[in-house]
Amino acid sequence: MHIKRYNEINLVPLIDVLLVLLVVVLLTSSFVVHQVLKVDLPNATQGEAVADHKPIVVLVLDAQGKLYWHDEATDLAEVSSRLSALPIDSNVDIRVDAACGFAAVVSVVDLLKSMKMTRFALHTQQPTGKL
């Protein structure tokens, strides 16, 4: 009886596995959420970190006071109609640029309160240097 010896490594299955892993990495990396709008968040030393907070809605106010639903420019009337389709206990994140006027922030919070939505958070960042 003659036993055939394999002196070479078959690279085809190895390449197939590597290509499948590459496809998996590329597909999963497309689901990573990136903040598209550059917002300079104000500093706050007394902020609380929320561990189990999964936002459904992200509202962004830029330095000029323009309102964005995630990364799409919008206005208060459009936000109101979109929020009315959501349950009132939905999590809403509000990201406000430090240079934004206070009136724009108050109008967004007032809209949320008028819709009886109380689960919202204003995002800040921890200061990096000592005073």
CYANA upper distance limits for C-alpha pairs under 8 A (distance plus 0.5 A):
 10 ASN  CA     14 LEU  CA      8.11
 11 LEU  CA     15 ILE  CA      6.60
 12 VAL  CA     16 ASP  CA      6.71
 13 PRO  CA     17 VAL  CA      6.73
 14 LEU  CA     18 LEU  CA      6.76
 15 ILE  CA     19 LEU  CA      6.62
 16 ASP  CA     20 VAL  CA      6.75
 17 VAL  CA     21 LEU  CA      6.74
 18 LEU  CA     22 LEU  CA      6.64
 19 LEU  CA     23 VAL  CA      6.71
 20 VAL  CA     24 VAL  CA      6.74
 21 LEU  CA     25 VAL  CA      6.70
 22 LEU  CA     26 LEU  CA      6.68
 23 VAL  CA     27 LEU  CA      6.60
 24 VAL  CA     28 THR  CA      6.63
 25 VAL  CA     29 SER  CA      6.48
 26 LEU  CA     30 SER  CA      7.01
 27 LEU  CA     31 PHE  CA      7.76
 28 THR  CA     32 VAL  CA      7.78
 35 GLN  CA     71 ASP  CA      8.48
 36 VAL  CA     71 ASP  CA      6.78
 37 LEU  CA     71 ASP  CA      6.90
 39 VAL  CA     60 VAL  CA      8.50
 39 VAL  CA     62 ASP  CA      6.69
 39 VAL  CA     63 ALA  CA      8.13
 39 VAL  CA     95 ARG  CA      7.91
 39 VAL  CA     96 VAL  CA      7.40
 39 VAL  CA     97 ASP  CA      5.51
 39 VAL  CA     98 ALA  CA      8.41
 40 ASP  CA     96 VAL  CA      8.18
 40 ASP  CA     97 ASP  CA      5.37
 40 ASP  CA     98 ALA  CA      6.25
 40 ASP  CA     99 ALA  CA      8.40
 41 LEU  CA     95 ARG  CA      7.56
 41 LEU  CA     96 VAL  CA      6.68
 41 LEU  CA     97 ASP  CA      5.59
 41 LEU  CA     98 ALA  CA      5.91
 41 LEU  CA    123 HIS  CA      7.50
 41 LEU  CA    124 THR  CA      5.79
 41 LEU  CA    125 GLN  CA      6.59
 42 PRO  CA     96 VAL  CA      8.32
 42 PRO  CA     97 ASP  CA      7.31
 42 PRO  CA     98 ALA  CA      5.27
 42 PRO  CA    124 THR  CA      5.83
 42 PRO  CA    125 GLN  CA      6.74
 43 ASN  CA    124 THR  CA      6.18
 43 ASN  CA    125 GLN  CA      5.43
 43 ASN  CA    126 GLN  CA      5.96
 43 ASN  CA    127 PRO  CA      5.78
 44 ALA  CA    124 THR  CA      6.54
 44 ALA  CA    125 GLN  CA      6.62
 44 ALA  CA    126 GLN  CA      6.14
 44 ALA  CA    127 PRO  CA      7.17
 45 THR  CA    126 GLN  CA      6.35
 45 THR  CA    127 PRO  CA      7.34
 47 GLY  CA    124 THR  CA      7.71
 47 GLY  CA    126 GLN  CA      8.33
 53 HIS  CA     91 ASN  CA      7.90
 54 LYS  CA     91 ASN  CA      7.30
 55 PRO  CA     90 SER  CA      8.16
 55 PRO  CA     91 ASN  CA      5.36
 55 PRO  CA     92 VAL  CA      6.11
 55 PRO  CA     93 ASP  CA      6.63
 56 ILE  CA     90 SER  CA      6.93
 56 ILE  CA     91 ASN  CA      6.02
 56 ILE  CA     92 VAL  CA      6.67
 57 VAL  CA     69 TRP  CA      7.82
 57 VAL  CA     70 HIS  CA      7.51
 57 VAL  CA     90 SER  CA      8.34
 57 VAL  CA     91 ASN  CA      7.07
 57 VAL  CA     92 VAL  CA      5.30
 57 VAL  CA     93 ASP  CA      6.70
 58 VAL  CA     69 TRP  CA      6.61
 58 VAL  CA     70 HIS  CA      5.45
 58 VAL  CA     92 VAL  CA      6.38
 58 VAL  CA     93 ASP  CA      5.24
 58 VAL  CA     94 ILE  CA      6.51
 58 VAL  CA     95 ARG  CA      7.96
 59 LEU  CA     67 LEU  CA      7.50
 59 LEU  CA     68 TYR  CA      6.16
 59 LEU  CA     69 TRP  CA      5.50
 59 LEU  CA     70 HIS  CA      6.29
 59 LEU  CA     92 VAL  CA      7.78
 59 LEU  CA     93 ASP  CA      6.55
 59 LEU  CA     94 ILE  CA      5.32
 59 LEU  CA     95 ARG  CA      6.74
 60 VAL  CA     67 LEU  CA      6.27
 60 VAL  CA     68 TYR  CA      5.49
 60 VAL  CA     69 TRP  CA      7.14
 60 VAL  CA     70 HIS  CA      7.24
 60 VAL  CA     71 ASP  CA      8.30
 60 VAL  CA     94 ILE  CA      6.30
 60 VAL  CA     95 ARG  CA      5.23
 60 VAL  CA     96 VAL  CA      6.35
 61 LEU  CA     65 GLY  CA      5.85
 61 LEU  CA     66 LYS  CA      5.99
 61 LEU  CA     67 LEU  CA      5.32
 61 LEU  CA     68 TYR  CA      6.94
 61 LEU  CA     94 ILE  CA      8.19
 61 LEU  CA     95 ARG  CA      6.75
 61 LEU  CA     96 VAL  CA      5.24
 61 LEU  CA     97 ASP  CA      6.67
 61 LEU  CA    100 CYS  CA      7.49
 61 LEU  CA    104 ALA  CA      8.17
 61 LEU  CA    105 VAL  CA      8.13
 62 ASP  CA     66 LYS  CA      6.06
 62 ASP  CA     67 LEU  CA      7.44
 62 ASP  CA     96 VAL  CA      6.75
 62 ASP  CA     97 ASP  CA      5.63
 62 ASP  CA     99 ALA  CA      8.36
 62 ASP  CA    100 CYS  CA      6.76
 63 ALA  CA     96 VAL  CA      8.36
 63 ALA  CA     97 ASP  CA      5.76
 63 ALA  CA     98 ALA  CA      7.45
 63 ALA  CA     99 ALA  CA      5.37
 63 ALA  CA    100 CYS  CA      4.89
 63 ALA  CA    101 GLY  CA      8.24
 64 GLN  CA     99 ALA  CA      8.11
 64 GLN  CA    100 CYS  CA      6.42
 64 GLN  CA    101 GLY  CA      8.23
 65 GLY  CA    100 CYS  CA      5.86
 65 GLY  CA    101 GLY  CA      6.97
 65 GLY  CA    104 ALA  CA      6.38
 66 LYS  CA     73 ALA  CA      7.92
 66 LYS  CA     74 THR  CA      8.41
 66 LYS  CA     75 ASP  CA      8.36
 67 LEU  CA     73 ALA  CA      6.60
 67 LEU  CA     74 THR  CA      6.22
 67 LEU  CA     75 ASP  CA      6.43
 67 LEU  CA     76 LEU  CA      8.09
 68 TYR  CA     72 GLU  CA      5.69
 68 TYR  CA     73 ALA  CA      4.86
 68 TYR  CA     74 THR  CA      5.82
 68 TYR  CA     75 ASP  CA      8.03
 69 TRP  CA     73 ALA  CA      6.88
 69 TRP  CA     74 THR  CA      6.86
 69 TRP  CA     79 VAL  CA      7.74
 74 THR  CA     78 GLU  CA      6.82
 74 THR  CA     79 VAL  CA      7.54
 75 ASP  CA     79 VAL  CA      6.77
 76 LEU  CA     80 SER  CA      6.49
 76 LEU  CA    108 VAL  CA      7.86
 76 LEU  CA    111 LEU  CA      8.29
 77 ALA  CA     81 SER  CA      6.86
 78 GLU  CA     82 ARG  CA      6.70
 79 VAL  CA     83 LEU  CA      6.46
 80 SER  CA     84 SER  CA      6.60
 80 SER  CA    111 LEU  CA      7.68
 81 SER  CA     85 ALA  CA      7.40
 82 ARG  CA     86 LEU  CA      7.70
 83 LEU  CA     87 PRO  CA      8.47
 84 SER  CA    115 MET  CA      8.00
 86 LEU  CA     90 SER  CA      7.27
 88 ILE  CA    115 MET  CA      7.90
 88 ILE  CA    116 LYS  CA      6.86
 88 ILE  CA    117 MET  CA      5.47
 88 ILE  CA    118 THR  CA      8.20
 89 ASP  CA    117 MET  CA      6.76
 89 ASP  CA    118 THR  CA      7.63
 89 ASP  CA    119 ARG  CA      6.65
 90 SER  CA    117 MET  CA      7.86
 90 SER  CA    119 ARG  CA      6.96
 91 ASN  CA    119 ARG  CA      5.70
 91 ASN  CA    120 PHE  CA      6.21
 92 VAL  CA    119 ARG  CA      6.83
 92 VAL  CA    120 PHE  CA      4.98
 92 VAL  CA    121 ALA  CA      7.00
 93 ASP  CA    120 PHE  CA      6.09
 93 ASP  CA    121 ALA  CA      5.56
 93 ASP  CA    122 LEU  CA      6.82
 93 ASP  CA    123 HIS  CA      7.64
 94 ILE  CA    120 PHE  CA      7.56
 94 ILE  CA    121 ALA  CA      6.41
 94 ILE  CA    122 LEU  CA      5.38
 94 ILE  CA    123 HIS  CA      6.73
 95 ARG  CA    122 LEU  CA      6.51
 95 ARG  CA    123 HIS  CA      5.75
 95 ARG  CA    124 THR  CA      8.21
 96 VAL  CA    100 CYS  CA      7.19
 96 VAL  CA    105 VAL  CA      7.94
 96 VAL  CA    122 LEU  CA      7.90
 96 VAL  CA    123 HIS  CA      7.69
100 CYS  CA    104 ALA  CA      7.83
100 CYS  CA    105 VAL  CA      8.44
101 GLY  CA    105 VAL  CA      7.63
102 PHE  CA    106 VAL  CA      6.76
103 ALA  CA    107 SER  CA      6.68
104 ALA  CA    108 VAL  CA      6.97
105 VAL  CA    109 VAL  CA      6.76
106 VAL  CA    110 ASP  CA      6.32
107 SER  CA    111 LEU  CA      6.62
108 VAL  CA    112 LEU  CA      6.88
109 VAL  CA    113 LYS  CA      6.66
110 ASP  CA    114 SER  CA      6.53
111 LEU  CA    115 MET  CA      6.87
112 LEU  CA    116 LYS  CA      6.89
112 LEU  CA    117 MET  CA      5.65
112 LEU  CA    118 THR  CA      7.55
113 LYS  CA    117 MET  CA      6.06
113 LYS  CA    118 THR  CA      6.98
